[in-house]
Amino acid sequence: MDQPLISIIVPIYKVEAYLHRCVDSILQQSYRNLEIILVDDGSPDKCPEICDSYLPKDSRIQVVHKKNGGLSDARNAGLDVAKGDYIAFIDSDDYIHPEMISTLFALLQSNGSDISVCNFTPFTEKVSPSNKEPVVCTLSGEAAAERLYQSQFATQTVVAWDKLYKRSLFENLRFEVGKFNEDEFFTYQVLFLAKKVTFTTQELYYYFIRSSGISQAITNPKSLDGLDAKQKAIQFYNSIGAVKILRKAVLSFLNFTAKRYLFVHRQKGNHQTLLAEIKKRNGEVYNAHSSVLNLSEKCRAKAFLLFPLSFWIFFKYDKAKRKLFKN
């Protein structure tokens, strides 16, 4: 089988303890025709030197040194110089299975897909991969985008780094710079643009979980970027008349904001501004898109009271809501 050039873009910032592990796993790929683009995003540690140390070791590596601009900006810088027919992104504190690229490329080829997606294994110290027989399925781009709003598939679907993409998808698409939840601004578009997407449950990407305060992250005002991403997705589906997926996206947003409101409300400290903004977003989305929910007048009246006025009741009402909305 011919091996077209595949560009792997690695954005790098303050990961000197993990960078060798990441880059070495890429060099060990069974798929050999790679362009490995290490993007030093103005890292203040030894990462720039580590990147440069790889240049004489393997001709497939190139290094881009740039001023710090964040993860999305670093990925875009890699896209600007990439020459491959296919694109993959690897975060620099993670690493990958030796067969990841080969497997994802084979899935693209055999199914005529624009994107292939593997599963991932989260770890803190040691990887414990699954021995289950992998399941493969191929969906339309719209059906793949719907997985963003199905809890059993959302985590695998929403991230940018467990996928192999045809380069043509990036002709008019880049990552939005300066956002806290950068992948969410990207995946709803790229999946919908794809004609076909192939998924495998095989765990080929190893996702490193660093010890960090998730509560602080969620109560950080920047976490509202996640709501911005979901609202942009809703606007996107609305603009192209994708009513089925728009309905799922609206319901997902309302459910997400209710849970986020409750979580933030329980944290110590004064988060009243954040709480008010979450509540406001929920009401705006519900009022703007209530017509796509196709509720009876009785159900519509109940939902109108539940969504903007009482997040706690809404959360308790979740099971009944699913029946009312006939998911």
C-alpha positions in Angstrom: 0.0 0.0 0.0 1.3 3.5 -0.9 2.0 5.7 2.0 0.9 9.3 1.4 2.6 12.0 3.6 0.9 12.5 6.9 1.6 15.6 9.0 1.6 15.2 12.7 1.3 18.6 14.6 2.5 18.7 18.2 1.9 22.0 20.0 4.4 22.4 22.9 4.4 24.5 26.0 5.9 23.8 29.4 6.0 20.0 29.1 9.7 19.3 29.3 9.0 16.3 31.7 6.8 14.6 29.1 8.1 15.8 25.7 10.5 13.0 25.0 7.8 10.4 25.7 5.5 12.1 23.2 8.0 12.6 20.4 9.6 9.2 20.8 6.1 7.5 20.4 5.6 9.3 17.1 9.0 8.3 15.8 8.2 4.7 16.6 5.1 4.6 14.4 4.9 1.7 12.0 3.6 4.2 9.4 6.9 5.8 8.3 6.0 8.5 5.8 5.5 11.2 8.4 6.1 14.9 8.7 6.5 15.6 12.4 6.0 19.3 13.2 7.0 20.3 16.7 5.6 23.8 17.4 7.4 25.5 20.3 4.8 27.9 21.5 7.2 30.2 23.3 7.8 27.7 26.0 9.9 29.2 28.9 11.4 25.9 30.0 13.8 23.5 28.2 11.3 22.5 25.5 12.8 24.6 22.8 16.2 22.9 23.3 14.6 19.5 23.4 12.8 20.2 20.1 16.0 21.3 18.4 17.8 18.2 19.7 15.6 16.0 17.6 16.5 17.8 14.3 19.8 15.9 13.6 18.2 12.6 14.8 15.4 12.3 12.2 14.9 14.1 8.9 11.1 13.9 9.3 11.1 16.4 12.1 10.8 20.1 11.7 10.6 22.7 14.5 8.6 25.9 14.5 9.6 28.4 17.3 7.0 31.1 17.8 5.8 33.6 20.4 3.3 32.2 22.9 -0.2 32.3 21.6 -1.9 29.3 23.1 -2.8 25.8 21.9 -5.0 26.8 19.0 -2.5 29.3 17.7 0.2 26.7 17.9 -1.9 24.2 16.0 -2.7 26.8 13.3 1.0 27.5 13.0 1.6 23.8 12.3 -1.2 23.8 9.8 0.3 26.7 7.9 3.5 24.8 7.2 2.1 21.2 6.9 2.6 19.5 3.6 0.9 16.2 4.3 -2.2 14.8 2.5 -3.5 14.0 6.0 -3.3 15.7 9.3 -3.1 14.5 12.9 -2.7 16.4 16.2 -0.9 15.0 19.3 -0.8 16.9 22.6 2.7 17.1 23.9 2.1 15.6 27.3 0.3 12.5 25.8 1.7 9.7 23.7 0.4 7.2 21.1 0.4 3.5 20.3 2.9 2.4 17.6 0.1 1.4 15.3 -2.2 4.5 15.8 -1.4 6.3 12.5 -1.3 3.1 10.5 -4.6 2.0 11.9 -6.3 5.3 11.3 -5.0 5.6 7.8 -6.2 2.1 7.0 -9.7 2.9 8.3 -9.8 6.0 6.1 -8.8 4.1 3.0 -11.0 1.1 3.5 -14.1 3.1 4.2 -13.6 6.1 2.0 -13.8 8.4 5.0 -12.6 12.0 5.5 -11.9 11.4 9.2 -11.0 8.4 11.3 -11.3 8.3 15.1 -9.8 6.0 17.6 -10.5 5.6 21.3 -8.2 6.7 24.1 -6.9 5.6 27.4 -6.7 8.2 30.2 -3.8 7.6 32.7 -2.0 9.3 35.5 1.0 7.0 36.0 0.7 3.8 34.0 -1.4 2.9 31.0 -3.9 0.0 31.3 -5.1 -0.6 27.7 -8.3 -2.5 27.1 -8.1 -6.0 25.5 -11.6 -5.9 24.1 -12.2 -6.7 20.5 -12.5 -3.3 18.7 -15.8 -2.3 17.1 -15.7 -0.2 13.9 -18.5 1.9 12.4 -18.7 4.4 9.6 -21.2 7.3 9.8 -22.1 10.3 7.7 -20.6 13.6 8.9 -24.0 14.8 10.3 -24.5 11.5 12.2 -20.9 11.8 13.5 -21.6 15.3 14.7 -24.7 14.0 16.5 -22.4 12.0 18.7 -21.2 15.2 20.4 -24.6 15.2 22.1 -24.8 11.6 23.1 -23.1 11.0 26.4 -21.6 7.6 25.6 -19.8 9.0 22.6 -19.2 12.7 23.4 -15.8 12.4 25.0 -14.3 10.5 22.1 -15.9 12.7 19.6 -15.3 16.2 20.9 -11.5 16.2 21.1 -9.2 17.0 18.2 -6.3 14.7 19.0 -7.6 11.2 18.5 -8.3 11.6 14.8 -6.8 11.6 11.4 -8.1 14.1 8.9 -8.0 14.6 5.2 -6.1 17.8 4.6 -8.9 19.3 2.4 -11.0 19.8 5.5 -8.7 22.6 6.6 -9.0 24.7 3.5 -11.3 27.1 5.2 -11.1 25.9 8.8 -8.7 26.8 11.7 -8.8 26.6 15.4 -10.3 29.6 17.3 -7.5 31.3 19.1 -7.7 32.4 22.8 -10.4 30.0 23.9 -10.5 27.8 27.0 -12.3 24.9 25.4 -10.6 25.2 22.0 -11.6 21.7 20.7 -15.3 22.4 21.1 -15.1 25.3 18.7 -13.6 23.0 16.1 -15.1 19.5 16.2 -18.7 20.4 15.5 -17.6 22.0 12.2 -15.1 19.5 11.0 -17.3 16.5 11.7 -20.3 18.1 9.9 -18.1 19.0 6.9 -16.9 15.4 6.5 -18.8 13.2 4.1 -18.0 10.1 6.2 -16.3 9.5 9.5 -15.1 6.1 10.7 -14.8 5.3 14.4 -13.0 2.5 16.2 -13.2 1.6 19.8 -9.5 0.5 19.7 -7.6 2.5 22.3 -4.6 3.9 20.5 -4.1 7.3 22.1 -2.8 7.6 25.7 -4.2 10.7 27.4 -2.2 12.0 30.4 -4.3 13.4 33.2 -2.3 15.9 35.2 -3.2 16.7 38.8 -5.1 19.9 38.6 -8.0 21.6 40.3 -11.0 20.8 38.2 -13.3 22.7 40.5 -11.2 25.8 40.0 -11.2 25.3 36.2 -15.0 25.0 36.1 -15.5 28.1 38.3 -13.0 30.1 36.3 -14.9 32.7 34.1 -12.9 31.4 31.1 -14.8 28.1 31.4 -17.8 30.0 29.9 -15.9 29.6 26.6 -17.4 26.1 26.6 -20.9 27.7 26.6 -19.8 30.0 23.7 -18.7 26.9 21.8 -22.0 25.2 22.3 -23.9 28.4 21.3 -21.9 28.8 18.2 -22.7 25.1 17.3 -26.4 25.8 17.8 -26.1 28.9 15.5 -24.3 26.8 12.9 -26.9 24.1 12.8 -29.7 26.6 12.8 -28.1 28.5 9.8 -27.9 25.4 7.7 -31.3 24.0 8.6 -30.0 20.9 10.4 -33.1 20.7 12.6 -32.6 17.1 13.9 -29.1 17.9 15.2 -30.1 21.4 16.2 -32.7 19.9 18.6 -30.2 17.6 20.2 -27.7 20.5 20.6 -30.3 22.7 22.2 -31.3 20.0 24.7 -27.7 19.2 25.4 -27.0 22.9 26.1 -29.9 23.3 28.5 -28.9 20.1 30.4 -25.3 21.1 30.5 -25.9 24.6 31.8 -28.3 23.3 34.5 -25.6 20.9 35.8 -22.9 23.6 35.5 -25.0 26.0 37.5 -25.5 23.5 40.3 -21.8 22.6 40.4 -20.7 26.3 40.5 -23.4 27.1 43.1 -21.9 24.5 45.5 -18.4 25.8 45.3 -17.0 28.0 48.1 -16.5 31.7 47.4 -18.5 34.3 45.5 -19.4 33.1 42.0 -22.6 35.2 41.6 -21.5 36.8 38.3 -20.7 33.4 36.8 -24.0 31.9 38.1 -25.9 34.8 36.6 -24.2 34.4 33.2 -24.9 30.7 33.1 -28.5 31.3 33.9 -28.8 34.0 31.3 -27.2 31.8 28.6 -29.7 29.0 29.4 -32.7 31.3 29.1 -31.4 32.9 25.9 -30.9 29.5 24.2 -34.2 28.2 25.3 -36.2 31.3 24.3 -34.5 31.4 20.9 -34.9 27.8 20.0 -37.9 26.5 21.9 -39.8 26.0 18.6 -37.4 23.2 17.6 -38.2 21.1 20.7 -41.7 20.2 19.3 -43.4 20.1 22.7 -47.1 20.1 23.4 -48.4 23.3 24.9 -48.6 21.6 28.3 -45.0 20.4 28.1 -43.8 23.7 26.7 -45.3 25.5 29.7 -43.6 23.2 32.1 -40.3 23.5 30.4 -40.6 27.3 30.2 -40.9 27.3 34.0 -38.2 24.8 34.6 -35.4 26.0 32.4 -35.0 29.7 33.3 -36.4 29.7 36.8 -35.3 26.6 38.6 -32.1 24.8 37.7 -32.5 22.5 40.7 -36.0 21.3 39.7 -34.8 21.0 36.1 -31.9 18.8 37.2 -34.3 16.6 39.2 -36.7 16.6 36.2 -34.1 15.2 33.8 -35.5 11.7 33.5 -39.0 13.0 33.0 -37.7 15.5 30.5 -36.3 12.8 28.3 -39.8 11.2 28.0 -41.4 14.6 27.3 -38.9 15.5 24.6 -39.1 11.9 23.2 -35.3 11.6 22.7 
